[in-house]
Amino acid sequence: MTVVIGAVVNKTIYLAGDSFCGDEDTAELCRDPKVLNVRHDIGLGLCGDVRTERLVTKAIKSIFSRRKKSVTDVWLKSEFSIQLHNKLKNSGVLRDDKGIHHLEDSQYILAHDGHIYYLDENLALWESQMPYVAIGAGRNHALSGLGFAHICGALEENPKKALKTVLDLCALHSPWVYPPYTYLEI
């Protein structure tokens, strides 16, 4: 696993991810970033199974490239999930649990228009009340660090520096988090 974090400061979204790729026996660094632009106004953070990540990224890019109307919060929370399910249903990355389909072994965040959403394993989007998010194996460490950075004002003062500090904290306390880090600003 890995860690991907994000924060919203004054309607600007900052995403950051580490480079870990491996398992309990091997630590590798992946070349592909874990935070990326899907479209000029859409950011994606991903961690988990590489095959699933690639198929989900391809499906999400396809959905947004075909969308001619503006992307709204209502559309994201309703229609987007349906379209993503339809794109992925024959890919083999969805596990069928009594008629309910779930993504396996991967976690995602989607960023748009000053909001960051978690993409749940059942393909639903939801937004935290906090102005920061984290996914991956280092999630608990990251949320603690982000919470502290938010409370003491460091996140608002210098978001990129605060995200780097949080990722460094995660790397100190998790064997699943490694620099170098990738950053994205939307």
Sequence and secondary structure as in RCSB ss.txt:
>XXXX:A:sequence
MTVVIGAVVNKTIYLAGDSFCGDEDTAELCRDPKVLNVRHDIGLGLCGDVRTERLVTKAIKSIFSRRKKSVTDVW
LKSEFSIQLHNKLKNSGVLRDDKGIHHLEDSQYILAHDGHIYYLDENLALWESQMPYVAIGAGRNHALSGLGFAH
ICGALEENPKKALKTVLDLCALHSPWVYPPYTYLEI
>XXXX:A:secstr
  EEEEEEETTEEEEEE  EEE SS EEE SS SEEEEETTEEEEEEE HHHHHHHHHHHHHHHHH  S   HHH
IIIIIHHHHHHHHTTTT EEEETTEEEE SEEEEEEETTEEEEE TTS EEE SSSEEEEETTHHHHHHHHHHHH
HTTHHHH HHHHHHHHHHHHHHH TT  S  EEEE 
